């Protein structure tokens, strides 16, 4: 059955207009054929009933029209000029025929009263017989002639249907074309667009069935426009930010080439190595930010406390190198919906920033709390923090508002913001009342029921 269905679908035209026309025209033809057959059959039955009624009325009209003792037949027409399609005979109760409407057209006397069919004169006759007190009256009609007249009447009843069917087809074609005109208008709008034209499609006078499609298309255009603008800004910012480290690397390479002794050469190599490391870190963060902004949502359950512990393990070498106390405070078990690797990267970036901008020997604490239906991740440090007037700017790309001389590209909090937005979370920067530095709070939305 499924194979037959697929074959049938493959045979159908891909055009919605042609499909509608095919189905509607097939329905019209089928309905017209059934109606025509029923009308034709009904007309034949009505014609038979009408003819029987006329035969009966003719017989009733002759009940008292002939003398009861009539003998023989009067002079008649030439048998060749007579019409034998309709015959009237009158018999006496003794079996003597006293009247016939056509000479030589005698039918056998029928003993059955009422309607019956009789084989005579090489054909079939419909005979109605009735008996009075002194006579038997018979009215007969040739069935071939009756059928010809009945068919003629039936065909005349089909004439209006034959005229209306083409008009109905034209009406269906016009109606389908008018109904699909808005769809064709939308198609023309899209076909005439340039590749970079992401303006909304006009949804004026669209049918209810097409309106949601165009609305979703406009929303898609809006998202693509935002993504395109973000990509343009990202490329411009990345080109600007990469110019400085590349220039620094060029200068450091020239310094290495001009080094006159081993000590100067070793210092130049160290500076060049540090520059390469910073450039590598910048490129990695740029790629990470690009992936996060272009990634699609992943809706897997994630143990936020376990993810935080993994992030702590990632930054442990950097914290040890700066003799910093980095740890996880008492935390609640909390599960969020999202991408486990992205959330691990979020926590790692927050910890990495806290370690980087805090003085050596400082303290960084990570905690996961469950507040009602919300999961909250908090990172606090003992560093200089960020002034309230600069906190909003700190979330932007390539913005560094912390202590001078600290290494970094200004992308850490931007990556955190991108990951949080992808998970429906909010990021808040404020002061840590316990450690005195910066406190970053990531509040995740309540899970959907």
C-alpha positions as CSV (number, residue, x, y, z in Angstrom):
1,X,0.0,0.0,0.0
2,X,2.8,2.4,0.9
3,X,4.5,1.6,-2.4
4,X,1.3,2.4,-4.3
5,X,1.0,5.6,-2.4
6,X,4.5,6.7,-3.3
7,X,3.9,5.8,-7.0
8,X,0.7,7.8,-7.0
9,X,2.5,10.8,-5.4
10,X,5.2,10.5,-8.0
11,X,2.7,10.6,-10.9
12,X,1.1,13.8,-9.5
13,X,2.4,17.1,-10.9
14,X,4.6,19.2,-8.6
15,X,2.5,22.3,-9.3
16,X,-0.1,23.0,-6.5
17,X,-2.2,24.7,-9.1
18,X,-2.2,21.7,-11.4
19,X,-2.9,19.4,-8.5
20,X,-5.9,21.4,-7.4
21,X,-7.2,21.6,-10.9
22,X,-6.8,17.9,-11.5
23,X,-8.6,16.9,-8.3
24,X,-11.4,19.4,-8.7
25,X,-11.9,18.6,-12.4
26,X,-11.8,14.9,-11.7
27,X,-14.4,15.4,-9.0
28,X,-16.6,17.5,-11.3
29,X,-16.4,14.9,-14.1
30,X,-17.2,12.0,-11.7
31,X,-20.0,13.9,-10.0
32,X,-21.4,14.9,-13.4
33,X,-21.2,11.4,-14.7
34,X,-23.0,10.0,-11.7
35,X,-25.6,12.8,-11.7
36,X,-26.1,12.3,-15.5
37,X,-26.6,8.6,-15.1
38,X,-29.1,9.0,-12.3
39,X,-30.9,11.8,-14.1
40,X,-31.0,9.7,-17.3
41,X,-32.4,6.7,-15.5
42,X,-34.9,8.8,-13.6
43,X,-36.1,10.4,-16.8
44,X,-36.6,7.0,-18.4
45,X,-38.7,5.9,-15.3
46,X,-40.7,9.0,-15.4
47,X,-41.4,8.7,-19.1
48,X,-42.6,5.1,-18.6
49,X,-44.9,6.2,-15.8
50,X,-46.2,9.0,-18.0
51,X,-46.8,6.8,-20.9
52,X,-48.6,4.2,-18.7
53,X,-50.7,7.0,-17.3
54,X,-51.7,8.1,-20.8
55,X,-52.6,4.6,-21.8
56,X,-54.7,4.2,-18.7
57,X,-56.5,7.5,-19.3
58,X,-57.2,6.5,-23.0
59,X,-58.8,3.3,-21.9
60,X,-60.9,5.1,-19.3
61,X,-62.0,7.5,-21.9
62,X,-63.3,4.7,-24.1
63,X,-65.4,3.0,-21.4
64,X,-68.7,4.4,-22.7
65,X,-67.6,5.5,-26.1
66,X,-68.6,2.4,-28.2
67,X,-72.0,0.6,-28.5
68,X,-72.1,-2.7,-26.7
69,X,-73.4,-4.5,-29.8
70,X,-71.2,-3.1,-32.5
71,X,-70.5,-5.7,-35.1
72,X,-67.5,-5.9,-37.3
73,X,-65.2,-3.0,-38.2
74,X,-66.0,0.1,-40.2
75,X,-63.9,1.2,-43.1
76,X,-60.3,1.9,-42.2
77,X,-57.2,3.4,-43.7
78,X,-54.8,1.5,-45.9
79,X,-52.8,-0.7,-43.6
80,X,-49.6,0.7,-45.1
81,X,-50.7,4.2,-44.0
82,X,-51.6,3.2,-40.5
83,X,-49.4,3.9,-37.4
84,X,-49.0,0.7,-35.4
85,X,-47.0,2.4,-32.6
86,X,-50.2,3.0,-30.5
87,X,-53.1,0.5,-30.8
88,X,-56.6,0.5,-29.2
89,X,-58.9,-2.6,-29.3
90,X,-62.3,-3.2,-27.8
91,X,-63.7,-6.7,-27.2
92,X,-67.0,-7.8,-26.1
93,X,-67.3,-10.0,-23.0
94,X,-68.1,-12.9,-25.5
95,X,-64.6,-12.4,-27.2
96,X,-65.8,-10.5,-30.3
97,X,-63.5,-7.6,-31.2
98,X,-65.8,-4.7,-32.0
99,X,-63.1,-2.0,-32.5
100,X,-59.5,-1.6,-33.5
101,X,-57.7,1.7,-34.1
102,X,-55.7,0.3,-37.1
103,X,-56.7,-2.3,-39.7
104,X,-54.7,-5.4,-39.4
105,X,-53.1,-4.4,-36.2
106,X,-54.9,-6.8,-34.1
107,X,-53.2,-8.0,-30.9
108,X,-54.1,-11.2,-29.1
109,X,-56.8,-10.9,-26.6
110,X,-55.2,-10.7,-23.1
111,X,-57.0,-12.3,-20.2
112,X,-54.8,-10.4,-17.7
113,X,-56.2,-7.1,-16.6
114,X,-53.9,-4.2,-15.9
115,X,-50.5,-3.7,-17.4
116,X,-48.5,-6.5,-19.2
117,X,-46.0,-6.9,-22.0
118,X,-47.0,-8.9,-25.1
119,X,-44.8,-10.2,-27.9
120,X,-46.7,-9.4,-31.2
121,X,-46.0,-8.2,-34.7
122,X,-42.3,-8.9,-34.3
123,X,-41.8,-6.7,-31.3
124,X,-42.9,-6.0,-27.7
125,X,-46.0,-4.1,-26.8
126,X,-47.0,-2.6,-23.5
127,X,-50.7,-3.4,-23.1
128,X,-53.2,-2.0,-20.6
129,X,-56.5,-4.0,-20.3
130,X,-59.6,-3.0,-18.4
131,X,-63.0,-4.6,-18.2
132,X,-66.4,-2.9,-18.0
133,X,-69.8,-4.6,-17.6
134,X,-70.0,-5.4,-21.3
135,X,-66.6,-4.8,-22.9
136,X,-62.8,-5.3,-22.5
137,X,-60.7,-2.4,-23.6
138,X,-57.1,-2.8,-24.5
139,X,-54.6,0.0,-25.2
140,X,-51.2,-1.0,-26.5
141,X,-48.0,0.8,-27.3
142,X,-44.9,-0.4,-29.2
143,X,-42.0,-0.5,-26.6
144,X,-39.5,0.4,-29.3
145,X,-41.3,3.7,-30.0
146,X,-41.8,4.3,-26.3
147,X,-38.1,3.8,-25.6
148,X,-37.1,6.2,-28.4
149,X,-39.4,8.9,-27.0
150,X,-38.2,8.2,-23.5
151,X,-34.6,8.5,-24.5
152,X,-35.3,11.7,-26.3
153,X,-36.9,13.2,-23.1
154,X,-34.1,11.9,-21.0
155,X,-31.4,13.4,-23.2
156,X,-33.2,16.7,-23.1
157,X,-33.0,16.7,-19.3
158,X,-29.2,16.2,-19.6
159,X,-28.8,19.3,-21.9
160,X,-28.6,21.8,-19.0
161,X,-26.0,19.6,-17.3
162,X,-23.9,19.4,-20.4
163,X,-24.0,23.2,-20.7
164,X,-23.2,23.9,-17.0
165,X,-20.3,21.4,-16.8
166,X,-17.9,23.6,-19.0
167,X,-19.0,26.7,-17.1
168,X,-18.3,25.0,-13.8
169,X,-14.9,24.0,-15.1
170,X,-14.1,27.6,-16.0
171,X,-15.4,28.7,-12.6
172,X,-13.1,26.3,-10.9
173,X,-10.1,27.3,-13.0
174,X,-10.8,31.0,-12.3
175,X,-11.3,30.4,-8.6
176,X,-8.1,28.4,-8.2
177,X,-6.1,31.0,-10.1
178,X,-7.5,33.8,-8.0
179,X,-6.9,31.9,-4.8
180,X,-3.2,31.2,-5.7
181,X,-2.6,34.7,-7.0
182,X,-1.1,35.9,-3.6
183,X,1.3,32.9,-3.7
184,X,2.4,33.8,-7.2
185,X,2.9,37.4,-6.0
186,X,5.2,36.2,-3.2
187,X,7.1,34.0,-5.7
188,X,7.6,37.0,-8.0
189,X,8.8,39.2,-5.1
190,X,11.4,36.5,-4.1
191,X,12.5,35.9,-7.7
192,X,13.2,39.6,-8.3
193,X,15.3,40.0,-5.2
194,X,19.0,40.5,-5.1
195,X,21.1,38.0,-3.1
196,X,21.6,40.5,-0.2
197,X,18.1,41.7,0.0
198,X,16.7,40.4,3.2
199,X,13.8,42.8,3.6
200,X,10.4,41.4,4.7
201,X,8.1,39.9,2.1
202,X,4.7,41.7,1.9
203,X,2.0,39.6,3.5
204,X,-0.9,41.8,2.5
205,X,-4.1,39.9,1.5
206,X,-2.5,36.5,1.9
207,X,-4.8,33.5,2.7
208,X,-4.8,32.2,6.2
209,X,-3.0,29.0,5.1
210,X,-0.1,31.0,3.5
211,X,0.2,33.7,6.1
212,X,2.1,31.6,8.7
213,X,4.6,30.5,6.0
214,X,5.3,34.1,4.9
215,X,5.5,35.2,8.6
216,X,8.1,32.5,9.4
217,X,10.0,33.4,6.2
218,X,10.2,37.0,7.3
219,X,11.4,35.9,10.7
220,X,14.0,33.8,9.0
221,X,15.1,36.8,6.9
222,X,15.3,38.9,10.1
223,X,17.5,36.3,11.8
224,X,19.7,35.9,8.7
225,X,20.0,39.7,8.5
226,X,21.1,39.9,12.1
227,X,23.6,37.1,11.6
228,X,24.9,38.8,8.5
229,X,25.4,42.1,10.3
230,X,27.0,40.3,13.2
231,X,29.4,38.5,10.8
232,X,30.3,41.8,9.1
233,X,31.0,43.4,12.5
234,X,32.9,40.3,13.6
235,X,35.1,40.3,10.4
236,X,35.8,44.0,10.8
237,X,36.7,43.7,14.5
238,X,38.8,40.6,13.9
239,X,40.7,42.3,11.1
240,X,41.3,45.3,13.3
241,X,42.4,43.3,16.3
242,X,44.7,41.0,14.4
243,X,46.5,43.9,12.9
244,X,48.2,44.8,16.2
245,X,49.6,41.4,17.2
246,X,50.8,40.7,13.6
247,X,52.6,44.1,13.6
248,X,54.0,43.2,17.0
249,X,55.2,39.9,15.7
250,X,56.9,41.6,12.8
251,X,58.7,44.0,15.1
252,X,59.8,41.2,17.4
253,X,61.1,39.2,14.4
254,X,63.1,42.2,13.3
255,X,64.5,42.6,16.9
256,X,65.5,39.0,16.8
257,X,67.3,39.5,13.5
258,X,69.2,42.5,14.8
259,X,70.2,40.9,18.1
260,X,74.0,41.2,18.5
261,X,74.7,38.7,21.2
262,X,73.2,35.5,22.8
263,X,71.5,37.4,25.6
264,X,69.7,39.8,23.3
265,X,68.8,37.0,21.0
266,X,67.3,34.9,23.9
267,X,65.3,37.9,25.1
268,X,64.0,38.5,21.5
269,X,63.1,34.9,21.1
270,X,61.2,35.0,24.4
271,X,59.3,38.1,23.3
272,X,58.5,36.5,20.0
273,X,57.3,33.3,21.6
274,X,55.0,35.3,23.9
275,X,53.7,37.3,20.9
276,X,53.0,34.1,19.0
277,X,51.2,32.6,22.0
278,X,49.0,35.8,22.4
279,X,48.2,35.7,18.7
280,X,47.4,32.0,18.8
281,X,45.1,32.6,21.8
282,X,43.4,35.5,20.0
283,X,42.7,33.4,16.9
284,X,41.4,30.5,19.1
285,X,39.1,32.9,20.9
286,X,37.9,34.4,17.6
287,X,37.1,30.9,16.2
288,X,35.4,30.0,19.5
289,X,33.2,33.1,19.4
290,X,32.3,32.5,15.7
291,X,31.3,28.9,16.5
292,X,29.2,29.9,19.4
293,X,27.3,32.6,17.5
294,X,26.7,30.3,14.6
295,X,25.9,27.1,16.5
296,X,22.5,25.6,16.7
297,X,20.7,24.9,20.0
298,X,21.4,21.5,21.7
299,X,18.8,20.5,24.2
300,X,20.6,17.8,26.3
301,X,20.3,17.7,30.1
302,X,23.6,18.9,31.6
303,X,24.8,18.5,35.2
304,X,26.0,22.0,35.9
305,X,28.0,21.2,39.0
306,X,29.9,18.4,37.2
307,X,30.5,20.8,34.3
308,X,31.9,23.4,36.7
309,X,34.3,20.8,38.2
310,X,35.6,19.9,34.8
311,X,36.2,23.6,34.1
312,X,38.2,23.9,37.3
313,X,40.4,21.0,36.2
314,X,41.0,22.8,32.9
315,X,42.4,26.0,34.6
316,X,44.2,24.3,37.4
317,X,47.7,24.6,35.7
318,X,47.2,28.4,35.1
319,X,46.1,28.9,38.7
320,X,49.0,26.9,40.1
321,X,51.4,28.9,38.0
322,X,50.2,32.1,39.6
323,X,49.9,30.6,43.1
324,X,46.2,31.3,43.3
325,X,43.5,29.6,45.4
326,X,40.9,28.4,42.9
327,X,38.1,26.1,44.1
328,X,34.5,25.1,44.1
329,X,32.3,26.3,47.1
330,X,29.5,24.2,48.5
331,X,27.2,23.8,45.5
332,X,23.8,22.4,44.8
333,X,22.9,19.7,42.3
334,X,21.5,21.6,39.3
335,X,20.5,20.4,35.8
336,X,20.1,22.7,32.8
337,X,19.2,22.0,29.2
338,X,21.9,22.8,26.7
339,X,25.3,21.9,25.3
340,X,27.7,20.4,27.9
341,X,30.8,21.4,26.0
342,X,29.7,25.0,25.5
343,X,28.7,25.4,29.2
344,X,32.1,24.0,30.2
345,X,33.7,26.6,28.0
346,X,31.5,29.3,29.6
347,X,32.8,28.4,33.1
348,X,36.3,28.0,31.9
349,X,36.4,31.5,30.3
350,X,35.0,33.0,33.5
351,X,37.7,31.3,35.6
352,X,40.4,32.1,33.1
353,X,39.5,35.8,33.2
354,X,39.4,35.8,37.0
355,X,42.8,34.1,37.2
356,X,44.3,36.4,34.5
357,X,43.1,39.7,36.0
358,X,43.6,38.9,39.7
359,X,47.0,39.5,41.4
360,X,49.3,36.5,42.0
361,X,48.3,34.6,45.2
362,X,44.7,35.8,44.9
363,X,41.5,33.8,45.3
364,X,38.9,32.7,42.8
365,X,35.7,30.9,43.9
366,X,33.2,29.0,41.7
367,X,29.7,28.1,43.0
368,X,26.6,26.5,41.6
369,X,23.3,27.2,43.3
370,X,19.7,26.1,42.8
371,X,17.2,28.9,43.4
372,X,13.7,27.6,42.9
373,X,13.4,26.6,39.2
374,X,16.6,28.5,38.3
375,X,20.2,27.3,38.2
376,X,22.8,30.0,39.0
377,X,26.5,29.8,38.4
378,X,28.7,32.4,40.1
379,X,32.4,33.2,39.8
380,X,34.1,35.6,42.2
381,X,37.7,36.9,42.4
382,X,39.9,39.1,44.5
383,X,41.1,41.2,41.6
384,X,40.5,44.9,40.8
385,X,37.0,44.3,39.5
386,X,35.2,46.5,36.9
387,X,33.8,49.9,37.6
388,X,30.0,50.0,37.4
389,X,30.0,52.4,34.4
390,X,32.2,50.0,32.4
391,X,30.5,46.8,33.1
392,X,28.1,46.9,30.1
393,X,31.0,47.7,27.7
394,X,33.0,44.8,29.2
395,X,30.6,42.4,27.6
396,X,31.4,43.6,24.1
397,X,34.0,42.2,21.8
398,X,37.6,43.4,22.1
399,X,36.9,45.7,25.0
400,X,39.3,45.5,27.9
401,X,38.5,47.7,30.9
402,X,40.7,45.9,33.6
403,X,44.1,46.5,34.9
404,X,46.8,47.7,32.5
405,X,49.4,45.2,31.4
406,X,47.2,42.1,31.9
407,X,47.3,39.9,28.9
408,X,44.1,39.3,26.9
409,X,42.1,40.2,23.8
410,X,38.8,41.3,25.3
411,X,36.9,38.3,24.0
412,X,36.4,36.2,27.2
413,X,33.3,37.9,28.4
414,X,32.0,38.2,24.8
415,X,32.2,34.4,24.5
416,X,30.5,34.0,27.8
417,X,27.7,36.3,26.7
418,X,27.2,34.4,23.4
419,X,27.0,31.0,25.1
420,X,24.6,32.4,27.8
421,X,22.3,33.8,25.1
422,X,22.3,30.5,23.3
423,X,21.1,28.9,26.5
424,X,18.5,31.5,27.4
425,X,20.6,32.7,30.4
426,X,21.5,36.1,31.6
427,X,24.9,37.4,32.7
428,X,25.3,40.0,35.4
429,X,28.5,41.7,36.5
430,X,28.8,43.3,40.0
431,X,31.2,43.5,42.9
432,X,32.0,40.6,45.2
433,X,31.1,41.5,48.8
434,X,33.2,38.6,50.1
435,X,36.4,38.8,48.0
436,X,36.2,42.5,46.9
437,X,36.8,41.9,43.2
438,X,34.4,41.1,40.3
439,X,31.5,38.7,40.7
440,X,29.9,37.3,37.5
441,X,26.5,35.6,37.9
442,X,25.0,33.5,35.2
443,X,21.3,32.8,35.8
444,X,19.7,30.1,33.7
445,X,16.1,30.1,32.7
446,X,13.6,27.7,34.3
447,X,13.3,24.5,32.3
448,X,10.2,24.3,30.1
449,X,7.4,21.9,31.4
